[in-house]
Amino acid sequence: MIVKGTYTLTVSGDHVYINTNGNPGMATAGSGDVLSGILIGLLAQGYDPAISCVFGVYIHALAGDLAIQNTIPDALLASDIIAHQGKALRYLFEKPQEVKNSK
């Protein structure tokens, strides 16, 4: 189960994962649909459902954080998150230490 809010919670069994990335601009129409698409894509690739949720929430938030560098929160669109999804994945896999220390 994923609970979206200021911090996004992913609950799997007895475990709760808290994602602190993302920004207020992501509270926009279609942002949840983008997250759903990311999750379905990960599941379709064969990832475990719990891993898909934790990883998908992180990718979604990182893409939103990358997108906000080019605009202000009030102007962020769901399509901006989509446009930065590939960059988020590349950034995550190529520079994991920088992502970890970016906040």
Gaussian input, Z-matrix of N, CA and C with variables (Angstrom, degrees):
# hf/3-21g

backbone

0 1
 N
 C     1     B1
 C     2     B2     1     A1
 N     3     B3     2     A2     1     D1
 C     4     B4     3     A3     2     D2
 C     5     B5     4     A4     3     D3
 N     6     B6     5     A5     4     D4
 C     7     B7     6     A6     5     D5
 C     8     B8     7     A7     6     D6
 N     9     B9     8     A8     7     D7
 C    10    B10     9     A9     8     D8
 C    11    B11    10    A10     9     D9
 N    12    B12    11    A11    10    D10
 C    13    B13    12    A12    11    D11
 C    14    B14    13    A13    12    D12
 N    15    B15    14    A14    13    D13
 C    16    B16    15    A15    14    D14
 C    17    B17    16    A16    15    D15
 N    18    B18    17    A17    16    D16
 C    19    B19    18    A18    17    D17
 C    20    B20    19    A19    18    D18
 N    21    B21    20    A20    19    D19
 C    22    B22    21    A21    20    D20
 C    23    B23    22    A22    21    D21
 N    24    B24    23    A23    22    D22
 C    25    B25    24    A24    23    D23
 C    26    B26    25    A25    24    D24
 N    27    B27    26    A26    25    D25
 C    28    B28    27    A27    26    D26
 C    29    B29    28    A28    27    D27
 N    30    B30    29    A29    28    D28
 C    31    B31    30    A30    29    D29
 C    32    B32    31    A31    30    D30
 N    33    B33    32    A32    31    D31
 C    34    B34    33    A33    32    D32
 C    35    B35    34    A34    33    D33
 N    36    B36    35    A35    34    D34
 C    37    B37    36    A36    35    D35
 C    38    B38    37    A37    36    D36
 N    39    B39    38    A38    37    D37
 C    40    B40    39    A39    38    D38
 C    41    B41    40    A40    39    D39
 N    42    B42    41    A41    40    D40
 C    43    B43    42    A42    41    D41
 C    44    B44    43    A43    42    D42
 N    45    B45    44    A44    43    D43
 C    46    B46    45    A45    44    D44
 C    47    B47    46    A46    45    D45
 N    48    B48    47    A47    46    D46
 C    49    B49    48    A48    47    D47
 C    50    B50    49    A49    48    D48
 N    51    B51    50    A50    49    D49
 C    52    B52    51    A51    50    D50
 C    53    B53    52    A52    51    D51
 N    54    B54    53    A53    52    D52
 C    55    B55    54    A54    53    D53
 C    56    B56    55    A55    54    D54
 N    57    B57    56    A56    55    D55
 C    58    B58    57    A57    56    D56
 C    59    B59    58    A58    57    D57
 N    60    B60    59    A59    58    D58
 C    61    B61    60    A60    59    D59
 C    62    B62    61    A61    60    D60
 N    63    B63    62    A62    61    D61
 C    64    B64    63    A63    62    D62
 C    65    B65    64    A64    63    D63
 N    66    B66    65    A65    64    D64
 C    67    B67    66    A66    65    D65
 C    68    B68    67    A67    66    D66
 N    69    B69    68    A68    67    D67
 C    70    B70    69    A69    68    D68
 C    71    B71    70    A70    69    D69
 N    72    B72    71    A71    70    D70
 C    73    B73    72    A72    71    D71
 C    74    B74    73    A73    72    D72
 N    75    B75    74    A74    73    D73
 C    76    B76    75    A75    74    D74
 C    77    B77    76    A76    75    D75
 N    78    B78    77    A77    76    D76
 C    79    B79    78    A78    77    D77
 C    80    B80    79    A79    78    D78
 N    81    B81    80    A80    79    D79
 C    82    B82    81    A81    80    D80
 C    83    B83    82    A82    81    D81
 N    84    B84    83    A83    82    D82
 C    85    B85    84    A84    83    D83
 C    86    B86    85    A85    84    D84
 N    87    B87    86    A86    85    D85
 C    88    B88    87    A87    86    D86
 C    89    B89    88    A88    87    D87
 N    90    B90    89    A89    88    D88
 C    91    B91    90    A90    89    D89
 C    92    B92    91    A91    90    D90
 N    93    B93    92    A92    91    D91
 C    94    B94    93    A93    92    D92
 C    95    B95    94    A94    93    D93
 N    96    B96    95    A95    94    D94
 C    97    B97    96    A96    95    D95
 C    98    B98    97    A97    96    D96
 N    99    B99    98    A98    97    D97
 C   100   B100    99    A99    98    D98
 C   101   B101   100   A100    99    D99
 N   102   B102   101   A101   100   D100
 C   103   B103   102   A102   101   D101
 C   104   B104   103   A103   102   D102
 N   105   B105   104   A104   103   D103
 C   106   B106   105   A105   104   D104
 C   107   B107   106   A106   105   D105
 N   108   B108   107   A107   106   D106
 C   109   B109   108   A108   107   D107
 C   110   B110   109   A109   108   D108
 N   111   B111   110   A110   109   D109
 C   112   B112   111   A111   110   D110
 C   113   B113   112   A112   111   D111
 N   114   B114   113   A113   112   D112
 C   115   B115   114   A114   113   D113
 C   116   B116   115   A115   114   D114
 N   117   B117   116   A116   115   D115
 C   118   B118   117   A117   116   D116
 C   119   B119   118   A118   117   D117
 N   120   B120   119   A119   118   D118
 C   121   B121   120   A120   119   D119
 C   122   B122   121   A121   120   D120
 N   123   B123   122   A122   121   D121
 C   124   B124   123   A123   122   D122
 C   125   B125   124   A124   123   D123
 N   126   B126   125   A125   124   D124
 C   127   B127   126   A126   125   D125
 C   128   B128   127   A127   126   D126
 N   129   B129   128   A128   127   D127
 C   130   B130   129   A129   128   D128
 C   131   B131   130   A130   129   D129
 N   132   B132   131   A131   130   D130
 C   133   B133   132   A132   131   D131
 C   134   B134   133   A133   132   D132
 N   135   B135   134   A134   133   D133
 C   136   B136   135   A135   134   D134
 C   137   B137   136   A136   135   D135
 N   138   B138   137   A137   136   D136
 C   139   B139   138   A138   137   D137
 C   140   B140   139   A139   138   D138
 N   141   B141   140   A140   139   D139
 C   142   B142   141   A141   140   D140
 C   143   B143   142   A142   141   D141
 N   144   B144   143   A143   142   D142
 C   145   B145   144   A144   143   D143
 C   146   B146   145   A145   144   D144
 N   147   B147   146   A146   145   D145
 C   148   B148   147   A147   146   D146
 C   149   B149   148   A148   147   D147
 N   150   B150   149   A149   148   D148
 C   151   B151   150   A150   149   D149
 C   152   B152   151   A151   150   D150
 N   153   B153   152   A152   151   D151
 C   154   B154   153   A153   152   D152
 C   155   B155   154   A154   153   D153
 N   156   B156   155   A155   154   D154
 C   157   B157   156   A156   155   D155
 C   158   B158   157   A157   156   D156
 N   159   B159   158   A158   157   D157
 C   160   B160   159   A159   158   D158
 C   161   B161   160   A160   159   D159
 N   162   B162   161   A161   160   D160
 C   163   B163   162   A162   161   D161
 C   164   B164   163   A163   162   D162
 N   165   B165   164   A164   163   D163
 C   166   B166   165   A165   164   D164
 C   167   B167   166   A166   165   D165
 N   168   B168   167   A167   166   D166
 C   169   B169   168   A168   167   D167
 C   170   B170   169   A169   168   D168
 N   171   B171   170   A170   169   D169
 C   172   B172   171   A171   170   D170
 C   173   B173   172   A172   171   D171
 N   174   B174   173   A173   172   D172
 C   175   B175   174   A174   173   D173
 C   176   B176   175   A175   174   D174
 N   177   B177   176   A176   175   D175
 C   178   B178   177   A177   176   D176
 C   179   B179   178   A178   177   D177
 N   180   B180   179   A179   178   D178
 C   181   B181   180   A180   179   D179
 C   182   B182   181   A181   180   D180
 N   183   B183   182   A182   181   D181
 C   184   B184   183   A183   182   D182
 C   185   B185   184   A184   183   D183
 N   186   B186   185   A185   184   D184
 C   187   B187   186   A186   185   D185
 C   188   B188   187   A187   186   D186
 N   189   B189   188   A188   187   D187
 C   190   B190   189   A189   188   D188
 C   191   B191   190   A190   189   D189
 N   192   B192   191   A191   190   D190
 C   193   B193   192   A192   191   D191
 C   194   B194   193   A193   192   D192
 N   195   B195   194   A194   193   D193
 C   196   B196   195   A195   194   D194
 C   197   B197   196   A196   195   D195
 N   198   B198   197   A197   196   D196
 C   199   B199   198   A198   197   D197
 C   200   B200   199   A199   198   D198
 N   201   B201   200   A200   199   D199
 C   202   B202   201   A201   200   D200
 C   203   B203   202   A202   201   D201
 N   204   B204   203   A203   202   D202
 C   205   B205   204   A204   203   D203
 C   206   B206   205   A205   204   D204
 N   207   B207   206   A206   205   D205
 C   208   B208   207   A207   206   D206
 C   209   B209   208   A208   207   D207
 N   210   B210   209   A209   208   D208
 C   211   B211   210   A210   209   D209
 C   212   B212   211   A211   210   D210
 N   213   B213   212   A212   211   D211
 C   214   B214   213   A213   212   D212
 C   215   B215   214   A214   213   D213
 N   216   B216   215   A215   214   D214
 C   217   B217   216   A216   215   D215
 C   218   B218   217   A217   216   D216
 N   219   B219   218   A218   217   D217
 C   220   B220   219   A219   218   D218
 C   221   B221   220   A220   219   D219
 N   222   B222   221   A221   220   D220
 C   223   B223   222   A222   221   D221
 C   224   B224   223   A223   222   D222
 N   225   B225   224   A224   223   D223
 C   226   B226   225   A225   224   D224
 C   227   B227   226   A226   225   D225
 N   228   B228   227   A227   226   D226
 C   229   B229   228   A228   227   D227
 C   230   B230   229   A229   228   D228
 N   231   B231   230   A230   229   D229
 C   232   B232   231   A231   230   D230
 C   233   B233   232   A232   231   D231
 N   234   B234   233   A233   232   D232
 C   235   B235   234   A234   233   D233
 C   236   B236   235   A235   234   D234
 N   237   B237   236   A236   235   D235
 C   238   B238   237   A237   236   D236
 C   239   B239   238   A238   237   D237
 N   240   B240   239   A239   238   D238
 C   241   B241   240   A240   239   D239
 C   242   B242   241   A241   240   D240
 N   243   B243   242   A242   241   D241
 C   244   B244   243   A243   242   D242
 C   245   B245   244   A244   243   D243
 N   246   B246   245   A245   244   D244
 C   247   B247   246   A246   245   D245
 C   248   B248   247   A247   246   D246
 N   249   B249   248   A248   247   D247
 C   250   B250   249   A249   248   D248
 C   251   B251   250   A250   249   D249
 N   252   B252   251   A251   250   D250
 C   253   B253   252   A252   251   D251
 C   254   B254   253   A253   252   D252
 N   255   B255   254   A254   253   D253
 C   256   B256   255   A255   254   D254
 C   257   B257   256   A256   255   D255
 N   258   B258   257   A257   256   D256
 C   259   B259   258   A258   257   D257
 C   260   B260   259   A259   258   D258
 N   261   B261   260   A260   259   D259
 C   262   B262   261   A261   260   D260
 C   263   B263   262   A262   261   D261
 N   264   B264   263   A263   262   D262
 C   265   B265   264   A264   263   D263
 C   266   B266   265   A265   264   D264
 N   267   B267   266   A266   265   D265
 C   268   B268   267   A267   266   D266
 C   269   B269   268   A268   267   D267
 N   270   B270   269   A269   268   D268
 C   271   B271   270   A270   269   D269
 C   272   B272   271   A271   270   D270
 N   273   B273   272   A272   271   D271
 C   274   B274   273   A273   272   D272
 C   275   B275   274   A274   273   D273
 N   276   B276   275   A275   274   D274
 C   277   B277   276   A276   275   D275
 C   278   B278   277   A277   276   D276
 N   279   B279   278   A278   277   D277
 C   280   B280   279   A279   278   D278
 C   281   B281   280   A280   279   D279
 N   282   B282   281   A281   280   D280
 C   283   B283   282   A282   281   D281
 C   284   B284   283   A283   282   D282
 N   285   B285   284   A284   283   D283
 C   286   B286   285   A285   284   D284
 C   287   B287   286   A286   285   D285
 N   288   B288   287   A287   286   D286
 C   289   B289   288   A288   287   D287
 C   290   B290   289   A289   288   D288
 N   291   B291   290   A290   289   D289
 C   292   B292   291   A291   290   D290
 C   293   B293   292   A292   291   D291
 N   294   B294   293   A293   292   D292
 C   295   B295   294   A294   293   D293
 C   296   B296   295   A295   294   D294
 N   297   B297   296   A296   295   D295
 C   298   B298   297   A297   296   D296
 C   299   B299   298   A298   297   D297
 N   300   B300   299   A299   298   D298
 C   301   B301   300   A300   299   D299
 C   302   B302   301   A301   300   D300
 N   303   B303   302   A302   301   D301
 C   304   B304   303   A303   302   D302
 C   305   B305   304   A304   303   D303
 N   306   B306   305   A305   304   D304
 C   307   B307   306   A306   305   D305
 C   308   B308   307   A307   306   D306

   B1=1.4408
   B2=1.5264
   B3=1.3173
   B4=1.4608
   B5=1.5233
   B6=1.3264
   B7=1.4609
   B8=1.5206
   B9=1.3443
   B10=1.4643
   B11=1.5171
   B12=1.3069
   B13=1.4516
   B14=1.5146
   B15=1.3302
   B16=1.4664
   B17=1.5178
   B18=1.3212
   B19=1.4565
   B20=1.5138
   B21=1.3156
   B22=1.4569
   B23=1.5171
   B24=1.3224
   B25=1.4551
   B26=1.5107
   B27=1.3158
   B28=1.4571
   B29=1.5225
   B30=1.3276
   B31=1.4604
   B32=1.5189
   B33=1.3302
   B34=1.4647
   B35=1.5248
   B36=1.3273
   B37=1.4640
   B38=1.5128
   B39=1.3218
   B40=1.4621
   B41=1.5267
   B42=1.3143
   B43=1.4643
   B44=1.5234
   B45=1.3351
   B46=1.4613
   B47=1.5196
   B48=1.3318
   B49=1.4575
   B50=1.5244
   B51=1.3278
   B52=1.4614
   B53=1.5220
   B54=1.3238
   B55=1.4599
   B56=1.5236
   B57=1.3236
   B58=1.4645
   B59=1.5254
   B60=1.3257
   B61=1.4670
   B62=1.5201
   B63=1.3159
   B64=1.4523
   B65=1.5190
   B66=1.3186
   B67=1.4606
   B68=1.5254
   B69=1.3197
   B70=1.4673
   B71=1.5276
   B72=1.3131
   B73=1.4605
   B74=1.5159
   B75=1.3280
   B76=1.4570
   B77=1.5253
   B78=1.3251
   B79=1.4618
   B80=1.5318
   B81=1.3188
   B82=1.4583
   B83=1.5205
   B84=1.3087
   B85=1.4650
   B86=1.5195
   B87=1.3162
   B88=1.4531
   B89=1.5129
   B90=1.3218
   B91=1.4607
   B92=1.5270
   B93=1.3154
   B94=1.4642
   B95=1.5164
   B96=1.3212
   B97=1.4619
   B98=1.5298
   B99=1.3202
   B100=1.4684
   B101=1.5273
   B102=1.3276
   B103=1.4618
   B104=1.5223
   B105=1.3126
   B106=1.4745
   B107=1.5192
   B108=1.3118
   B109=1.4652
   B110=1.5161
   B111=1.3234
   B112=1.4626
   B113=1.5261
   B114=1.3319
   B115=1.4629
   B116=1.5247
   B117=1.3232
   B118=1.4663
   B119=1.5294
   B120=1.3192
   B121=1.4638
   B122=1.5207
   B123=1.3195
   B124=1.4655
   B125=1.5267
   B126=1.3230
   B127=1.4693
   B128=1.5272
   B129=1.3274
   B130=1.4619
   B131=1.5268
   B132=1.3330
   B133=1.4592
   B134=1.5237
   B135=1.3263
   B136=1.4572
   B137=1.5152
   B138=1.3342
   B139=1.4586
   B140=1.5271
   B141=1.3153
   B142=1.4554
   B143=1.5381
   B144=1.3367
   B145=1.4667
   B146=1.5320
   B147=1.3187
   B148=1.4726
   B149=1.5223
   B150=1.3226
   B151=1.4670
   B152=1.5252
   B153=1.3259
   B154=1.4655
   B155=1.5209
   B156=1.3212
   B157=1.4665
   B158=1.5252
   B159=1.3185
   B160=1.4669
   B161=1.5250
   B162=1.3247
   B163=1.4601
   B164=1.5254
   B165=1.3352
   B166=1.4675
   B167=1.5132
   B168=1.3142
   B169=1.4721
   B170=1.5256
   B171=1.3354
   B172=1.4605
   B173=1.5355
   B174=1.3279
   B175=1.4697
   B176=1.5274
   B177=1.3257
   B178=1.4694
   B179=1.5308
   B180=1.3299
   B181=1.4596
   B182=1.5250
   B183=1.3234
   B184=1.4661
   B185=1.5256
   B186=1.3211
   B187=1.4658
   B188=1.5326
   B189=1.3188
   B190=1.4654
   B191=1.5178
   B192=1.3259
   B193=1.4640
   B194=1.5272
   B195=1.3194
   B196=1.4631
   B197=1.5278
   B198=1.3266
   B199=1.4714
   B200=1.5242
   B201=1.3154
   B202=1.4658
   B203=1.5275
   B204=1.3216
   B205=1.4641
   B206=1.5222
   B207=1.3422
   B208=1.4677
   B209=1.5238
   B210=1.3288
   B211=1.4584
   B212=1.5263
   B213=1.3101
   B214=1.4604
   B215=1.5246
   B216=1.3313
   B217=1.4666
   B218=1.5291
   B219=1.3084
   B220=1.4686
   B221=1.5192
   B222=1.3137
   B223=1.4602
   B224=1.5212
   B225=1.3311
   B226=1.4604
   B227=1.5267
   B228=1.3119
   B229=1.4657
   B230=1.5227
   B231=1.3159
   B232=1.4713
   B233=1.5280
   B234=1.3128
   B235=1.4663
   B236=1.5314
   B237=1.3321
   B238=1.4661
   B239=1.5289
   B240=1.3227
   B241=1.4629
   B242=1.5242
   B243=1.3195
   B244=1.4631
   B245=1.5278
   B246=1.3269
   B247=1.4625
   B248=1.5287
   B249=1.3195
   B250=1.4598
   B251=1.5288
   B252=1.3091
   B253=1.4603
   B254=1.5348
   B255=1.3082
   B256=1.4658
   B257=1.5190
   B258=1.3192
   B259=1.4658
   B260=1.5293
   B261=1.3263
   B262=1.4688
   B263=1.5266
   B264=1.3187
   B265=1.4669
   B266=1.5253
   B267=1.3121
   B268=1.4694
   B269=1.5242
   B270=1.3039
   B271=1.4601
   B272=1.5242
   B273=1.3101
   B274=1.4582
   B275=1.5252
   B276=1.3238
   B277=1.4553
   B278=1.5243
   B279=1.3195
   B280=1.4577
   B281=1.5240
   B282=1.3256
   B283=1.4570
   B284=1.5271
   B285=1.3164
   B286=1.4693
   B287=1.5173
   B288=1.3112
   B289=1.4635
   B290=1.5230
   B291=1.3337
   B292=1.4653
   B293=1.5206
   B294=1.3312
   B295=1.4640
   B296=1.5246
   B297=1.3013
   B298=1.4595
   B299=1.5353
   B300=1.3056
   B301=1.4597
   B302=1.5228
   B303=1.3324
   B304=1.4692
   B305=1.5164
   B306=1.3103
   B307=1.4735
   B308=1.4871
   A1=108.33
   A2=115.65
   A3=122.02
   A4=108.05
   A5=116.10
   A6=122.10
   A7=107.31
   A8=116.18
   A9=121.41
   A10=110.18
   A11=114.87
   A12=121.50
   A13=108.15
   A14=116.69
   A15=119.57
   A16=109.25
   A17=115.52
   A18=121.84
   A19=106.31
   A20=116.72
   A21=120.07
   A22=109.05
   A23=115.30
   A24=121.64
   A25=109.39
   A26=116.70
   A27=122.52
   A28=106.08
   A29=115.50
   A30=121.20
   A31=108.18
   A32=115.10
   A33=121.33
   A34=107.58
   A35=116.16
   A36=119.99
   A37=109.85
   A38=116.20
   A39=121.81
   A40=112.76
   A41=117.72
   A42=121.76
   A43=111.06
   A44=115.61
   A45=122.40
   A46=106.98
   A47=116.10
   A48=122.31
   A49=107.18
   A50=116.44
   A51=121.20
   A52=108.60
   A53=115.70
   A54=121.32
   A55=108.00
   A56=116.43
   A57=120.79
   A58=112.72
   A59=117.61
   A60=120.89
   A61=109.25
   A62=115.86
   A63=121.64
   A64=109.41
   A65=116.11
   A66=120.38
   A67=109.67
   A68=118.14
   A69=121.36
   A70=114.20
   A71=117.44
   A72=120.44
   A73=113.34
   A74=116.09
   A75=120.03
   A76=112.51
   A77=117.25
   A78=121.48
   A79=107.96
   A80=114.67
   A81=121.42
   A82=109.70
   A83=115.53
   A84=120.39
   A85=110.73
   A86=115.90
   A87=121.12
   A88=114.76
   A89=117.97
   A90=120.44
   A91=111.45
   A92=117.11
   A93=120.65
   A94=111.89
   A95=116.46
   A96=120.49
   A97=110.75
   A98=115.83
   A99=120.04
   A100=109.34
   A101=116.65
   A102=120.19
   A103=110.48
   A104=117.28
   A105=120.59
   A106=111.12
   A107=116.81
   A108=120.68
   A109=112.63
   A110=116.20
   A111=120.22
   A112=109.58
   A113=116.34
   A114=120.69
   A115=111.41
   A116=116.99
   A117=121.16
   A118=110.20
   A119=116.48
   A120=120.10
   A121=112.30
   A122=116.73
   A123=120.05
   A124=111.11
   A125=116.54
   A126=120.08
   A127=110.60
   A128=116.91
   A129=121.19
   A130=111.85
   A131=116.41
   A132=120.61
   A133=112.27
   A134=116.38
   A135=120.09
   A136=116.11
   A137=117.21
   A138=118.88
   A139=110.11
   A140=116.20
   A141=123.08
   A142=108.85
   A143=118.68
   A144=120.30
   A145=114.38
   A146=118.19
   A147=119.81
   A148=110.93
   A149=116.94
   A150=121.38
   A151=109.89
   A152=116.90
   A153=121.20
   A154=110.93
   A155=116.43
   A156=120.12
   A157=111.63
   A158=117.31
   A159=120.49
   A160=110.42
   A161=116.73
   A162=122.15
   A163=110.77
   A164=117.13
   A165=121.47
   A166=112.72
   A167=116.96
   A168=120.80
   A169=109.88
   A170=116.16
   A171=119.47
   A172=111.45
   A173=117.17
   A174=120.80
   A175=110.24
   A176=116.12
   A177=122.40
   A178=110.31
   A179=116.71
   A180=120.82
   A181=111.83
   A182=116.74
   A183=120.25
   A184=110.46
   A185=117.23
   A186=120.28
   A187=110.52
   A188=116.81
   A189=120.48
   A190=111.72
   A191=116.90
   A192=120.45
   A193=111.66
   A194=116.97
   A195=119.93
   A196=110.63
   A197=116.75
   A198=120.89
   A199=111.72
   A200=117.19
   A201=120.40
   A202=111.94
   A203=116.49
   A204=119.59
   A205=111.60
   A206=116.32
   A207=120.65
   A208=113.41
   A209=118.16
   A210=120.29
   A211=108.95
   A212=117.06
   A213=122.17
   A214=107.68
   A215=118.56
   A216=120.01
   A217=114.26
   A218=117.39
   A219=120.26
   A220=113.29
   A221=117.96
   A222=121.54
   A223=113.51
   A224=117.67
   A225=120.50
   A226=110.61
   A227=115.90
   A228=122.40
   A229=109.42
   A230=114.97
   A231=119.49
   A232=110.52
   A233=116.58
   A234=119.81
   A235=111.69
   A236=117.95
   A237=120.64
   A238=110.42
   A239=115.98
   A240=120.35
   A241=109.11
   A242=116.89
   A243=121.23
   A244=110.15
   A245=116.17
   A246=120.53
   A247=112.44
   A248=117.82
   A249=121.35
   A250=113.31
   A251=117.25
   A252=120.95
   A253=111.72
   A254=117.45
   A255=120.69
   A256=111.99
   A257=115.92
   A258=120.28
   A259=109.97
   A260=117.10
   A261=120.87
   A262=110.48
   A263=116.52
   A264=119.92
   A265=111.28
   A266=116.07
   A267=119.69
   A268=110.01
   A269=116.87
   A270=121.86
   A271=110.66
   A272=115.85
   A273=121.08
   A274=111.86
   A275=116.71
   A276=119.85
   A277=113.74
   A278=117.29
   A279=119.55
   A280=113.34
   A281=117.41
   A282=120.53
   A283=111.37
   A284=118.66
   A285=119.55
   A286=113.86
   A287=118.67
   A288=120.37
   A289=110.33
   A290=117.48
   A291=120.66
   A292=110.82
   A293=117.70
   A294=120.78
   A295=109.10
   A296=116.29
   A297=121.35
   A298=111.16
   A299=116.69
   A300=120.71
   A301=113.02
   A302=118.27
   A303=120.21
   A304=113.69
   A305=119.31
   A306=120.56
   A307=111.43
   D1=137.97
   D2=177.93
   D3=-115.74
   D4=129.26
   D5=178.24
   D6=-117.02
   D7=108.96
   D8=-178.24
   D9=-82.39
   D10=141.24
   D11=177.15
   D12=-175.13
   D13=-160.10
   D14=176.50
   D15=-53.31
   D16=-45.52
   D17=168.70
   D18=-112.43
   D19=139.79
   D20=179.88
   D21=-95.49
   D22=127.74
   D23=179.44
   D24=-101.97
   D25=134.46
   D26=171.68
   D27=-116.93
   D28=121.99
   D29=-178.09
   D30=-111.34
   D31=127.17
   D32=178.32
   D33=-140.39
   D34=108.20
   D35=-177.61
   D36=62.30
   D37=-124.89
   D38=179.24
   D39=-90.84
   D40=3.48
   D41=-175.75
   D42=-103.07
   D43=140.39
   D44=173.94
   D45=-125.01
   D46=123.88
   D47=178.73
   D48=-108.09
   D49=133.06
   D50=-177.69
   D51=-114.50
   D52=121.76
   D53=177.51
   D54=-103.38
   D55=119.04
   D56=-177.65
   D57=-98.41
   D58=-0.01
   D59=178.70
   D60=-79.75
   D61=174.56
   D62=-177.91
   D63=103.24
   D64=178.44
   D65=-176.49
   D66=-153.65
   D67=165.03
   D68=-176.67
   D69=-60.12
   D70=-25.56
   D71=179.45
   D72=-64.85
   D73=-17.76
   D74=-178.54
   D75=-77.12
   D76=-6.93
   D77=175.18
   D78=-84.18
   D79=63.04
   D80=-176.21
   D81=-130.39
   D82=156.79
   D83=-179.20
   D84=-56.74
   D85=129.57
   D86=176.75
   D87=95.10
   D88=-13.50
   D89=-179.14
   D90=-62.68
   D91=-40.38
   D92=177.33
   D93=-65.57
   D94=-34.22
   D95=176.61
   D96=-65.55
   D97=-37.94
   D98=177.15
   D99=-63.17
   D100=-45.51
   D101=177.65
   D102=-59.58
   D103=-43.90
   D104=179.01
   D105=-59.56
   D106=-41.53
   D107=178.14
   D108=-63.28
   D109=-40.92
   D110=177.79
   D111=-62.77
   D112=-44.56
   D113=-179.06
   D114=-62.68
   D115=-45.33
   D116=179.71
   D117=-63.25
   D118=-39.45
   D119=177.80
   D120=-61.74
   D121=-41.87
   D122=178.56
   D123=-67.31
   D124=-42.52
   D125=177.77
   D126=-62.01
   D127=-40.83
   D128=-179.57
   D129=-64.64
   D130=-25.33
   D131=177.57
   D132=-83.70
   D133=-2.35
   D134=176.05
   D135=96.71
   D136=7.60
   D137=176.90
   D138=-67.16
   D139=148.30
   D140=173.68
   D141=-58.20
   D142=142.23
   D143=-178.70
   D144=-55.25
   D145=-43.19
   D146=-179.77
   D147=-66.37
   D148=-42.86
   D149=178.22
   D150=-64.45
   D151=-40.47
   D152=177.81
   D153=-57.81
   D154=-42.01
   D155=-178.80
   D156=-67.64
   D157=-48.79
   D158=-178.90
   D159=-63.85
   D160=-47.97
   D161=-178.87
   D162=-66.23
   D163=-43.85
   D164=-179.50
   D165=-62.70
   D166=-42.97
   D167=178.15
   D168=-61.50
   D169=-41.40
   D170=-179.68
   D171=-66.72
   D172=-45.55
   D173=178.75
   D174=-58.85
   D175=-45.24
   D176=-179.93
   D177=-58.68
   D178=-48.37
   D179=-178.67
   D180=-66.45
   D181=-41.64
   D182=179.16
   D183=-64.16
   D184=-41.25
   D185=176.77
   D186=-61.60
   D187=-40.03
   D188=176.92
   D189=-64.79
   D190=-39.86
   D191=178.35
   D192=-67.59
   D193=-37.61
   D194=176.41
   D195=-67.91
   D196=-39.72
   D197=-179.49
   D198=-65.47
   D199=-35.49
   D200=-176.14
   D201=-68.52
   D202=-16.20
   D203=177.04
   D204=-66.91
   D205=-19.05
   D206=-177.39
   D207=-105.06
   D208=3.52
   D209=-176.19
   D210=-156.41
   D211=-165.51
   D212=174.43
   D213=-116.12
   D214=157.43
   D215=-177.13
   D216=-52.96
   D217=-39.04
   D218=-178.01
   D219=-65.04
   D220=-20.46
   D221=-176.43
   D222=-105.75
   D223=-0.02
   D224=-178.14
   D225=-67.98
   D226=133.86
   D227=178.15
   D228=-115.65
   D229=156.31
   D230=176.71
   D231=-56.97
   D232=-36.16
   D233=179.78
   D234=-64.87
   D235=-26.41
   D236=175.41
   D237=-66.89
   D238=-37.87
   D239=178.02
   D240=-65.35
   D241=-44.05
   D242=177.97
   D243=-59.87
   D244=-44.52
   D245=-177.48
   D246=-62.79
   D247=-23.96
   D248=-178.14
   D249=-103.67
   D250=4.66
   D251=-178.99
   D252=-63.33
   D253=-45.94
   D254=178.87
   D255=-62.85
   D256=-40.42
   D257=178.13
   D258=-64.88
   D259=-37.45
   D260=178.12
   D261=-63.17
   D262=-44.57
   D263=178.79
   D264=-63.50
   D265=-44.93
   D266=179.42
   D267=-62.65
   D268=-45.66
   D269=-179.84
   D270=-60.38
   D271=-42.59
   D272=-179.34
   D273=-63.08
   D274=-45.02
   D275=-176.67
   D276=-80.16
   D277=-29.05
   D278=-177.45
   D279=-91.35
   D280=-27.53
   D281=-174.73
   D282=-135.25
   D283=56.29
   D284=-175.23
   D285=-60.57
   D286=-33.75
   D287=-178.57
   D288=-68.65
   D289=-38.80
   D290=178.90
   D291=-67.53
   D292=-38.02
   D293=178.03
   D294=-63.35
   D295=-44.59
   D296=-178.38
   D297=-60.15
   D298=-36.09
   D299=-175.38
   D300=-99.62
   D301=9.99
   D302=-173.82
   D303=-76.93
   D304=-16.49
   D305=-178.16
   D306=-104.78

